[in-house]
């Protein structure tokens, strides 16, 4: 939090500024301080000391309480994003158009964007089925998704040098198509078998991924080339990989 206040205020002592503001917020009964958690981080003297930290959501919430001109652009941006979200609730098609525009602004080619958008629809259909069939929560969804990906490509995010990025945003055309095949097939198996609960859904995920995986292997055998590429969209020299 001291880093945030150092960047967004004119205070010569960001630490003192934060402590004073935190005390005022506590006295006012504000919930903002609850977004902060004390973690032990290395201090300038090399020792581990308790430091107020917040995640992205917490930082945004706290920025709203900073009375500084430097914070105003962030507040305006948060207000605009909130307004856009309300618009999307009223007209879901707006979200689709904005997603397309975002990918276009990042430099993705038109054909890739259309495949990605179709993939999003297939993914949502699958997760809707998981939700109806008591898959659990986000953690279980991640496990099921990894099961499909492993069976389809025998790879994880690490293969493309990724960390927290969305793997699909770094796939080429054929990788996207095989991902759609694996997830659409998983959805079909889940519906046909009327699977209920995480263990059975995991079997469906592996079987769906296996179908896409066999297709991948067939392509590789007939073409003599690997389908899976280590290229990602992070590096400027491979920004055109989605066209290949």
ZAFI-473565 format. One line per 5 residues: their letters; for each residue x, y, z of N, C-alpha, C. Coordinates in Angstrom, 3 decimals, always signed. Example, Ala and Ser with C-alpha at 12.3 -4.5 7.8 and 13.67 -1.06 7.14 Angstrom:
2
AS = +13.190 -5.690 +7.800 +12.300 -4.500 +7.800 +13.200 -3.300 +7.800; +12.850 -2.250 +7.080 +13.670 -1.060 +7.140 +12.900 +0.030 +7.870
//
This chain:
244
XXXXX = +0.813 -1.201 +0.000 +0.000 +0.000 +0.000 +0.853 +1.260 +0.000; +2.007 +1.196 +0.645 +2.904 +2.351 +0.649 +3.340 +2.679 -0.775; +3.561 +1.657 -1.598 +3.942 +1.879 -3.001 +2.828 +2.613 -3.749; +1.584 +2.208 -3.493 +0.435 +2.833 -4.147 +0.348 +4.307 -3.768; +0.466 +4.591 -2.475 +0.345 +5.977 -2.022 +1.535 +6.817 -2.467
XXXXX = +2.690 +6.202 -2.597 +3.861 +6.920 -3.083 +3.652 +7.372 -4.523; +2.981 +6.525 -5.317 +2.754 +6.833 -6.732 +1.607 +7.814 -6.940; +0.620 +7.816 -6.041 -0.598 +8.573 -6.297 -0.796 +9.800 -5.406; +0.169 +10.106 -4.566 +0.041 +11.306 -3.726 +1.316 +12.134 -3.832; +1.221 +13.343 -3.311 +2.380 +14.238 -3.306 +3.145 +14.129 -1.989
XXXXX = +2.760 +13.179 -1.156 +3.363 +13.070 +0.166 +4.843 +12.686 +0.087; +5.657 +13.332 +0.918 +7.081 +13.008 +0.990 +7.313 +11.752 +1.819; +6.333 +11.391 +2.612 +6.427 +10.186 +3.440 +5.158 +9.370 +3.221; +5.180 +8.516 +2.192 +3.997 +7.733 +1.837 +3.574 +6.803 +2.969; +4.538 +6.296 +3.709 +4.214 +5.404 +4.817 +3.393 +6.108 +5.881
XXXXX = +3.814 +7.331 +6.238 +3.080 +8.112 +7.243 +1.711 +8.505 +6.715; +1.644 +8.838 +5.417 +0.367 +9.206 +4.794 -0.614 +8.047 +4.903; -0.148 +6.842 +4.572 -1.013 +5.664 +4.613 -1.459 +5.359 +6.032; -0.560 +5.459 +7.001 -0.930 +5.169 +8.384 -1.982 +6.148 +8.888; -1.821 +7.430 +8.525 -2.776 +8.452 +8.954 -4.135 +8.223 +8.305
XXXXX = -4.130 +7.945 +6.992 -5.398 +7.715 +6.277 -6.079 +6.448 +6.784; -5.291 +5.416 +7.038 -5.863 +4.165 +7.536 -6.553 +4.385 +8.879; -5.898 +5.167 +9.748 -6.498 +5.441 +11.055 -7.808 +6.204 +10.893; -7.812 +7.193 +9.961 -9.034 +7.971 +9.741 -10.155 +7.091 +9.207; -9.825 +6.206 +8.283 -10.832 +5.310 +7.708 -11.399 +4.374 +8.766
XXXXX = -10.536 +3.889 +9.646 -10.990 +2.998 +10.725 -11.957 +3.747 +11.644; -11.604 +4.992 +11.997 -12.463 +5.792 +12.878 -13.805 +6.083 +12.228; -13.814 +6.207 +10.895 -15.058 +6.474 +10.170 -15.886 +5.209 +9.946; -15.308 +4.065 +10.318 -16.020 +2.807 +10.124 -16.007 +2.323 +8.687; -15.062 +2.823 +7.891 -14.976 +2.433 +6.484 -14.507 +0.974 +6.365
XXXXX = -15.064 +0.276 +5.364 -14.664 -1.114 +5.132 -13.407 -1.224 +4.275; -12.912 -0.092 +3.785 -11.766 -0.103 +2.874 -10.570 -0.819 +3.480; -10.283 -0.576 +4.751 -9.110 -1.153 +5.400 -9.188 -2.672 +5.449; -10.401 -3.230 +5.403 -10.528 -4.692 +5.446 -9.963 -5.347 +4.195; -9.719 -4.552 +3.131 -9.140 -5.108 +1.919 -7.625 -5.287 +2.042
XXXXX = -7.055 -4.790 +3.137 -5.608 -4.886 +3.348 -5.270 -6.074 +4.240; -4.156 -6.691 +3.942 -3.675 -7.812 +4.745 -2.181 -7.620 +4.982; -1.769 -7.861 +6.202 -0.367 -7.658 +6.541 +0.445 -8.903 +6.186; +1.428 -8.700 +5.328 +2.329 -9.786 +4.930 +3.750 -9.403 +5.318; +4.557 -10.398 +5.605 +5.951 -10.123 +5.948 +6.775 -10.012 +4.667
XXXXX = +7.247 -8.785 +4.417 +8.069 -8.523 +3.238 +9.423 -7.990 +3.678; +10.396 -8.163 +2.798 +11.743 -7.707 +3.127 +11.805 -6.180 +3.126; +12.265 -5.614 +4.220 +12.384 -4.164 +4.365 +13.754 -3.708 +3.859; +13.962 -2.383 +3.720 +15.266 -1.878 +3.269 +16.444 -2.358 +4.114; +16.185 -2.647 +5.404 +17.275 -3.118 +6.260 +17.508 -4.621 +6.133
XXXXX = +16.762 -5.267 +5.219 +16.957 -6.694 +4.975 +16.122 -7.598 +5.863; +15.416 -7.025 +6.826 +14.597 -7.825 +7.730 +13.170 -7.943 +7.204; +12.503 -9.020 +7.615 +11.106 -9.216 +7.226 +10.208 -8.461 +8.205; +9.404 -7.565 +7.656 +8.540 -6.756 +8.511 +7.108 -6.788 +7.986; +6.153 -6.686 +8.910 +4.749 -6.682 +8.529 +4.438 -5.493 +7.631
XXXXX = +3.841 -5.767 +6.471 +3.576 -4.719 +5.471 +2.147 -4.830 +4.973; +1.421 -3.721 +4.968 +0.045 -3.723 +4.470 +0.044 -3.936 +2.960; -0.668 -4.966 +2.511 -0.742 -5.313 +1.087 -2.202 -5.531 +0.700; -2.468 -5.466 -0.596 -3.829 -5.699 -1.095 -3.737 -6.313 -2.481; -4.774 -7.078 -2.843 -4.826 -7.615 -4.208 -5.363 -6.537 -5.143
XXXXX = -5.539 -6.890 -6.418 -5.950 -5.888 -7.408 -7.277 -5.236 -7.044; -8.255 -6.060 -6.656 -9.560 -5.505 -6.280 -9.425 -4.566 -5.088; -8.625 -4.980 -4.113 -8.434 -4.153 -2.937 -7.775 -2.822 -3.256; -6.773 -2.854 -4.146 -6.089 -1.625 -4.540 -7.066 -0.657 -5.209; -7.901 -1.186 -6.117 -8.889 -0.327 -6.778 -9.829 +0.307 -5.754
XXXXX = -10.266 -0.505 -4.792 -11.197 +0.013 -3.776 -10.543 +1.105 -2.947; -9.282 +0.913 -2.623 -8.577 +1.883 -1.783 -8.267 +3.159 -2.556; -7.968 +3.034 -3.851 -7.694 +4.219 -4.675 -8.876 +5.186 -4.633; -10.087 +4.620 -4.541 -11.282 +5.463 -4.478 -11.291 +6.365 -3.245; -10.493 +6.012 -2.226 -10.475 +6.789 -0.984 -9.299 +7.761 -0.923
XXXXX = -8.483 +7.802 -1.976 -7.317 +8.682 -1.964 -7.700 +10.073 -2.485; -7.637 +11.102 -1.656 -7.973 +12.472 -2.092 -6.778 +13.132 -2.767; -6.496 +12.722 -4.002 -5.331 +13.251 -4.700 -5.642 +13.398 -6.188; -5.161 +14.480 -6.826 -5.387 +14.653 -8.272 -4.843 +13.486 -9.095; -3.740 +12.871 -8.641 -3.165 +11.755 -9.377 -4.069 +10.522 -9.367
XXXXX = -4.952 +10.454 -8.384 -5.854 +9.306 -8.301 -7.099 +9.480 -9.157; -7.373 +10.722 -9.570 -8.599 +11.009 -10.313 -8.730 +10.226 -11.624; -7.659 +10.094 -12.439 -7.805 +9.305 -13.676 -8.235 +7.865 -13.407; -7.711 +7.280 -12.326 -8.112 +5.918 -11.979 -9.570 +5.873 -11.551; -10.007 +6.880 -10.806 -11.406 +6.919 -10.369 -12.345 +7.061 -11.560
XXXXX = -11.957 +7.902 -12.530 -12.786 +8.057 -13.729 -12.838 +6.761 -14.526; -11.683 +6.092 -14.609 -11.628 +4.816 -15.334 -12.511 +3.762 -14.660; -12.449 +3.681 -13.335 -13.278 +2.725 -12.602 -14.758 +3.022 -12.811; -15.114 +4.306 -12.820 -16.509 +4.682 -13.047 -16.947 +4.274 -14.452; -16.071 +4.480 -15.449 -16.422 +4.125 -16.829 -16.577 +2.618 -16.986
XXXXX = -15.653 +1.858 -16.378 -15.735 +0.402 -16.454 -17.009 -0.098 -15.786; -17.356 +0.503 -14.642 -18.588 +0.119 -13.969 -19.809 +0.399 -14.820; -19.803 +1.552 -15.483 -20.919 +1.911 -16.358 -21.021 +0.944 -17.538; -19.864 +0.598 -18.116 -19.864 -0.344 -19.234 -20.390 -1.708 -18.798; -20.042 -2.109 -17.583 -20.535 -3.400 -17.075 -22.061 -3.378 -16.945
XXXXX = -22.613 -2.261 -16.484 -24.069 -2.127 -16.387 -24.695 -2.219 -17.781; -24.060 -1.575 -18.765 -24.550 -1.642 -20.137 -24.561 -3.087 -20.646; -23.501 -3.829 -20.322 -23.397 -5.206 -20.793 -24.445 -6.113 -20.153; -24.827 -5.802 -18.923 -25.888 -6.573 -18.263 -27.208 -6.329 -18.990; -27.416 -5.079 -19.404 -28.643 -4.731 -20.123 -28.631 -5.268 -21.550
XXXXX = -27.433 -5.299 -22.164 -27.292 -5.761 -23.546 -26.026 -6.618 -23.647; -26.116 -7.930 -23.396 -24.947 -8.817 -23.397 -24.144 -8.787 -24.690; -24.789 -8.417 -25.799 -24.077 -8.374 -27.071 -22.948 -7.345 -27.061; -23.085 -6.319 -26.219 -22.039 -5.308 -26.109 -20.728 -5.923 -25.623; -20.818 -6.874 -24.705 -19.610 -7.521 -24.177 -18.869 -8.255 -25.277
XXXXX = -19.616 -8.911 -26.170 -18.999 -9.622 -27.280 -18.282 -8.663 -28.212; -18.933 -7.546 -28.525 -18.314 -6.563 -29.416 -17.056 -5.965 -28.790; -17.098 -5.703 -27.495 -15.937 -5.125 -26.827 -14.783 -6.126 -26.759; -15.105 -7.399 -26.593 -14.058 -8.414 -26.574 -13.374 -8.491 -27.934; -14.164 -8.473 -28.998 -13.591 -8.477 -30.355 -12.679 -7.259 -30.558
XXXXX = -13.154 -6.102 -30.121 -12.384 -4.871 -30.288 -11.076 -4.943 -29.501; -11.119 -5.551 -28.326 -9.920 -5.673 -27.502 -8.874 -6.550 -28.183; -9.315 -7.690 -28.714 -8.366 -8.577 -29.411 -7.799 -7.890 -30.652; -8.650 -7.148 -31.356 -8.188 -6.440 -32.547 -7.141 -5.396 -32.173; -7.366 -4.691 -31.076 -6.418 -3.674 -30.621 -5.079 -4.294 -30.239
XXXXX = -5.105 -5.543 -29.788 -3.873 -6.229 -29.415 -3.110 -6.754 -30.631; -3.755 -6.713 -31.804 -3.063 -7.124 -33.016 -3.396 -8.498 -33.543; -4.386 -9.159 -32.959 -4.770 -10.486 -33.452 -5.475 -10.357 -34.802; -5.239 -11.297 -35.728 -5.914 -11.248 -37.034 -7.386 -11.620 -36.915; -8.180 -11.184 -37.897 -9.631 -11.365 -37.867 -10.028 -12.840 -37.733
XXXXX = -9.408 -13.714 -38.537 -9.768 -15.126 -38.498 -9.536 -15.744 -37.133; -8.431 -15.370 -36.506 -8.131 -15.888 -35.167 -9.185 -15.397 -34.177; -9.558 -14.120 -34.276 -10.540 -13.550 -33.343 -11.864 -14.297 -33.427; -12.310 -14.613 -34.649 -13.586 -15.315 -34.808 -13.523 -16.709 -34.197; -12.396 -17.390 -34.349 -12.245 -18.714 -33.721 -12.240 -18.583 -32.205
XXXXX = -11.558 -17.573 -31.710 -11.495 -17.361 -30.261 -12.885 -17.081 -29.699; -13.668 -16.273 -30.389 -15.012 -15.951 -29.923 -15.898 -17.185 -29.923; -15.763 -17.993 -30.954 -16.535 -19.242 -31.002 -16.107 -20.161 -29.862; -14.818 -20.175 -29.588 -14.311 -20.986 -28.488 -14.875 -20.553 -27.150; -15.063 -19.247 -26.981 -15.640 -18.724 -25.738 -17.068 -19.243 -25.559
XXXXX = -17.836 -19.268 -26.643 -19.213 -19.771 -26.582 -19.232 -21.246 -26.191; -18.347 -22.039 -26.811 -18.283 -23.471 -26.506 -17.870 -23.685 -25.050; -16.935 -22.878 -24.604 -16.470 -22.970 -23.217 -17.599 -22.648 -22.239; -18.365 -21.603 -22.520 -19.468 -21.225 -21.639 -20.530 -22.320 -21.583; -20.790 -22.963 -22.722 -21.755 -24.070 -22.742 -21.281 -25.191 -21.836
XXXXX = -19.973 -25.481 -21.893 -19.405 -26.544 -21.060 -19.477 -26.194 -19.580; -19.068 -24.986 -19.216 -19.083 -24.620 -17.804 -20.507 -24.528 -17.255; -21.469 -24.179 -18.115 -22.872 -24.198 -17.682 -23.285 -25.619 -17.300; -22.851 -26.592 -18.086 -23.155 -27.989 -17.777 -22.477 -28.402 -16.477; -21.233 -28.002 -16.297 -20.523 -28.338 -15.063 -21.242 -27.755 -13.849
XXXXX = -21.712 -26.521 -13.994 -22.405 -25.886 -12.876 -23.689 -26.623 -12.529; -24.450 -27.014 -13.559 -25.714 -27.721 -13.327 -25.492 -29.102 -12.728; -24.288 -29.658 -12.955 -24.029 -31.038 -12.542 -23.095 -31.123 -11.344; -23.058 -30.032 -10.563 -22.355 -30.017 -9.278 -20.864 -30.307 -9.410; -20.215 -29.588 -10.335 -18.774 -29.764 -10.507 -18.003 -29.226 -9.308
XXXXX = -18.565 -28.262 -8.620 -17.870 -27.639 -7.501 -17.752 -26.153 -7.743; -16.536 -25.656 -7.796 -16.296 -24.235 -8.023 -15.169 -24.017 -9.002; -14.548 -22.849 -8.932 -13.488 -22.486 -9.871 -12.315 -23.457 -9.823; -11.977 -23.938 -8.644 -10.851 -24.867 -8.525 -11.128 -26.149 -9.303; -12.349 -26.671 -9.173 -12.713 -27.892 -9.877 -12.770 -27.648 -11.388
XXXXX = -13.270 -26.456 -11.786 -13.298 -26.110 -13.205 -11.886 -26.119 -13.781; -10.936 -25.574 -13.015 -9.548 -25.517 -13.470 -8.972 -26.925 -13.636; -9.315 -27.820 -12.725 -8.827 -29.199 -12.814 -9.415 -29.902 -14.032; -10.710 -29.719 -14.252 -11.366 -30.340 -15.396 -10.806 -29.793 -16.712; -10.564 -28.491 -16.748 -10.007 -27.867 -17.946 -8.607 -28.402 -18.226
XXXXX = -7.814 -28.521 -17.163 -6.459 -29.055 -17.313 -6.495 -30.488 -17.816; -7.505 -31.242 -17.404 -7.649 -32.637 -17.843 -7.878 -32.689 -19.352; -8.737 -31.806 -19.854 -9.002 -31.756 -21.299 -7.742 -31.341 -22.048; -7.077 -30.309 -21.557 -5.880 -29.771 -22.212 -4.761 -30.805 -22.254; -4.566 -31.503 -21.151 -3.506 -32.501 -21.099 -3.768 -33.635 -22.075
XXXXX = -5.024 -34.086 -22.136 -5.365 -35.182 -23.052 -5.301 -34.730 -24.511; -5.620 -33.469 -24.763 -5.613 -32.956 -26.137 -4.200 -32.687 -26.635; -3.416 -31.992 -25.819 -2.097 -31.530 -26.266 -0.926 -32.103 -25.483; -1.212 -32.697 -24.332 -0.149 -33.130 -23.431 +0.756 -31.945 -23.095; +0.127 -30.805 -22.782 +0.898 -29.616 -22.429 +0.147 -28.786 -21.405
XXXXX = +0.888 -27.894 -20.740 +0.305 -26.928 -19.812 +0.762 -25.535 -20.236; +0.405 -24.514 -19.459 +0.823 -23.147 -19.763 +2.340 -23.016 -19.822; +3.046 -23.810 -19.010 +4.495 -23.701 -18.939 +5.136 -23.993 -20.294; +4.479 -24.835 -21.100 +5.042 -25.202 -22.402 +5.223 -23.976 -23.278; +4.326 -23.035 -23.169 +4.419 -21.814 -23.978 +5.080 -20.668 -23.218
XXXXX = +5.682 -20.982 -22.080 +6.370 -19.954 -21.317 +5.431 -18.984 -20.641; +4.240 -19.449 -20.293 +3.236 -18.581 -19.670 +3.187 -18.810 -18.171; +2.627 -17.842 -17.478 +2.469 -17.955 -16.037 +0.989 -17.877 -15.687; +0.461 -16.637 -15.599 -0.948 -16.447 -15.250 -1.803 -16.125 -16.471; -1.170 -15.972 -17.621 -1.905 -15.590 -18.818 -2.882 -16.688 -19.243
XXXXX = -3.923 -16.293 -19.965 -4.887 -17.253 -20.504 -4.240 -18.012 -21.650; -4.118 -19.328 -21.510 -3.446 -20.154 -22.510 -4.077 -20.007 -23.883; -5.399 -19.878 -23.934 -6.091 -19.801 -25.224 -5.702 -18.554 -26.011; -5.371 -17.478 -25.309 -4.971 -16.250 -25.984 -3.598 -16.377 -26.637; -2.945 -17.510 -26.417 -1.615 -17.725 -26.985 -1.581 -18.967 -27.881
XXXXX = -2.758 -19.440 -28.265 -2.844 -20.587 -29.167 -2.915 -20.136 -30.616; -2.387 -20.969 -31.514 -2.557 -20.690 -32.937 -3.911 -21.240 -33.398; -4.222 -21.084 -34.668 -5.538 -21.461 -35.181 -5.884 -22.918 -34.892; -4.972 -23.823 -35.217 -5.263 -25.247 -35.071 -5.378 -25.647 -33.608; -4.578 -25.038 -32.758 -4.683 -25.314 -31.321 -6.052 -24.882 -30.795
XXXXX = -6.541 -23.740 -31.264 -7.872 -23.278 -30.854 -8.953 -24.251 -31.317; -8.840 -24.708 -32.561 -9.843 -25.623 -33.120 -9.869 -26.938 -32.341; -8.706 -27.466 -32.003 -8.648 -28.713 -31.236 -9.166 -28.518 -29.811; -8.929 -27.343 -29.253 -9.477 -27.032 -27.926 -11.000 -27.034 -27.972; -11.559 -26.422 -29.014 -13.011 -26.416 -29.180 -13.542 -27.833 -29.332
XXXXX = -12.831 -28.665 -30.096 -13.261 -30.054 -30.291 -13.267 -30.799 -28.963; -12.199 -30.629 -28.182 -12.123 -31.312 -26.887 -13.225 -30.885 -25.943; -13.528 -29.592 -25.904 -14.548 -29.103 -24.969 -15.958 -29.412 -25.456; -16.184 -29.307 -26.762 -17.511 -29.636 -27.296 -17.801 -31.126 -27.106; -16.785 -31.963 -27.311 -16.966 -33.408 -27.118 -17.211 -33.730 -25.655
XXXXX = -16.500 -33.038 -24.772 -16.724 -33.232 -23.333 -18.160 -32.881 -22.963; -18.667 -31.793 -23.518 -20.057 -31.405 -23.263 -21.021 -32.486 -23.732; -20.760 -33.039 -24.907 -21.628 -34.099 -25.446 -21.605 -35.332 -24.542; -20.416 -35.764 -24.126 -20.314 -36.931 -23.251 -21.059 -36.685 -21.939; -20.902 -35.481 -21.392 -21.548 -35.151 -20.123 -23.070 -35.220 -20.236
XXXXX = -23.594 -34.677 -21.337 -25.040 -34.710 -21.541 -25.531 -36.134 -21.818; -24.842 -36.844 -22.719 -25.272 -38.186 -23.092 -25.241 -39.146 -21.908; -24.232 -38.978 -21.048 -24.078 -39.878 -19.899 -24.830 -39.374 -18.670; -25.358 -38.146 -18.758 -26.031 -37.503 -17.629 -25.149 -37.568 -16.383; -23.889 -37.198 -16.571 -22.906 -37.266 -15.480 -23.232 -36.254 -14.385
XXXXX = -23.062 -36.689 -13.151 -23.302 -35.826 -11.999 -22.115 -35.924 -11.049; -21.635 -34.780 -10.591 -20.549 -34.769 -9.623 -19.170 -34.745 -10.273; -18.207 -34.211 -9.526 -16.865 -33.996 -10.038 -16.176 -35.261 -10.565; -16.193 -36.388 -9.851 -15.470 -37.573 -10.349 -15.920 -38.017 -11.747; -17.227 -38.042 -11.984 -17.726 -38.468 -13.295 -17.443 -37.411 -14.364
XXXXX = -17.536 -36.154 -13.989 -17.233 -35.088 -14.940 -15.759 -35.116 -15.335; -14.911 -35.554 -14.418 -13.481 -35.663 -14.728 -13.236 -36.746 -15.769; -13.997 -37.825 -15.682 -13.894 -38.893 -16.691 -14.320 -38.348 -18.057; -15.422 -37.582 -18.078 -15.895 -36.974 -19.330 -14.828 -36.058 -19.920; -14.189 -35.271 -19.056 -13.166 -34.329 -19.505 -11.995 -35.059 -20.153
XXXXX = -11.558 -36.133 -19.528 -10.441 -36.898 -20.096 -10.849 -37.543 -21.416; -12.054 -38.105 -21.459 -12.516 -38.754 -22.688 -12.676 -37.734 -23.818; -13.210 -36.547 -23.495 -13.354 -35.503 -24.513 -12.002 -35.041 -25.028; -11.054 -34.879 -24.113 -9.708 -34.500 -24.508 -9.025 -35.579 -25.327; -9.310 -36.831 -24.995 -8.721 -37.953 -25.750 -9.156 -37.926 -27.215
XXXXX = -10.425 -37.582 -27.455 -10.924 -37.504 -28.836 -10.138 -36.457 -29.610; -9.980 -35.263 -28.996 -9.219 -34.197 -29.650 -7.743 -34.583 -29.768; -7.243 -35.296 -28.758 -5.849 -35.726 -28.783 -5.565 -36.697 -29.919; -6.485 -37.627 -30.173 -6.303 -38.577 -31.277 -6.335 -37.842 -32.621; -7.200 -36.830 -32.707 -7.242 -36.023 -33.930 -5.909 -35.305 -34.135
XXXXX = -5.368 -34.743 -33.058 -4.069 -34.065 -33.144 -2.976 -35.022 -33.624; -2.938 -36.202 -33.042 -1.909 -37.176 -33.408 -2.054 -37.619 -34.862; -3.294 -37.737 -35.313 -3.538 -38.115 -36.711 -3.019 -37.028 -37.652; -3.281 -35.772 -37.289 -2.793 -34.653 -38.105 -1.267 -34.675 -38.152; -0.644 -34.880 -36.997 +0.816 -34.880 -36.924 +1.412 -36.035 -37.721
XXXXX = +0.748 -37.191 -37.660 +1.260 -38.357 -38.384 +1.182 -38.140 -39.894; +0.081 -37.559 -40.345 -0.120 -37.368 -41.780 +0.670 -36.187 -42.341; +0.880 -35.166 -41.506 +1.595 -33.985 -41.991 +3.094 -34.050 -41.733; +3.455 -34.866 -40.750 +4.866 -34.963 -40.399 +5.364 -33.796 -39.573; +4.426 -32.974 -39.067 +4.798 -31.816 -38.261 +3.971 -31.760 -36.978
XXXXX = +4.570 -31.198 -35.947 +3.888 -31.048 -34.678 +2.806 -29.978 -34.782; +1.682 -30.235 -34.131 +0.602 -29.250 -34.078 +0.887 -28.204 -33.013; +1.347 -28.654 -31.856 +1.575 -27.760 -30.724 +2.857 -26.971 -30.923; +2.753 -25.666 -30.725 +3.891 -24.773 -30.898 +4.239 -24.091 -29.583; +5.521 -23.824 -29.381 +5.950 -23.108 -28.183 +5.747 -21.604 -28.326
XXXXX = +5.397 -21.164 -29.517 +5.211 -19.736 -29.739 +4.018 -19.213 -28.941; +4.142 -17.997 -28.458 +3.025 -17.349 -27.777 +2.906 -15.924 -28.286; +1.896 -15.224 -27.813 +1.606 -13.884 -28.324 +2.318 -12.804 -27.535; +3.185 -13.201 -26.597 +3.854 -12.230 -25.752 +5.040 -11.575 -26.446; +5.675 -12.309 -27.365 +6.903 -11.833 -27.983 +6.626 -11.136 -29.308
XXXXX = +7.181 -9.959 -29.523 +6.930 -9.210 -30.766 +7.267 -10.006 -32.023; +8.346 -10.827 -31.969 +8.762 -11.523 -33.174 +7.805 -12.629 -33.593; +6.853 -12.991 -32.741 +5.905 -14.039 -33.126 +4.479 -13.507 -33.125; +4.307 -12.198 -33.277 +2.964 -11.609 -33.257 +2.116 -12.099 -34.423; +2.771 -12.657 -35.437 +2.012 -13.150 -36.593 +1.759 -14.641 -36.537
XXXX = +2.050 -15.265 -35.375 +1.937 -16.735 -35.309 +0.531 -17.225 -35.571; -0.474 -16.415 -35.220 -1.870 -16.857 -35.374 -2.266 -16.990 -36.823; -1.460 -16.402 -37.710 -1.783 -16.503 -39.144 -1.250 -17.801 -39.728; -0.313 -18.460 -39.022 +0.353 -19.637 -39.581 -0.428 -20.920 -39.330
//
